[in-house]
Amino acid sequence: MGKGDRRTRRGKINRSSYGNARPHVDVVSGAAVAKPAAAKPAAAAAKKAAPRKKA
């Protein structure tokens, strides 16, 4: 439970990442900002290749 823990606020700050423990906050209003779903690239919705079978 510290800087190395990705699930805690301190760990998110240390890794410069965001998530449930550290949401993006609007500086002006102080409210959490939700990114619109339409902003995601369409390429990410492309169908993934079938997983390879183990020999």
Phi, psi and omega in degrees: 000077180194214183295332182275350184272112183292343185273349182258162180300316182295322178293323178294319179296317180298323181269358182057045178235171181232160179178201181296325181284340182215080180287158173292134181240133176287125185294323184289306185267338182081004180270148178294138182258124177264129179283139180293145182291335182288346182282348181288142180292145181290336181296331181291337181276000181296149182290134180279154177290152180295143180294147181285143179275143178285142182280000000 
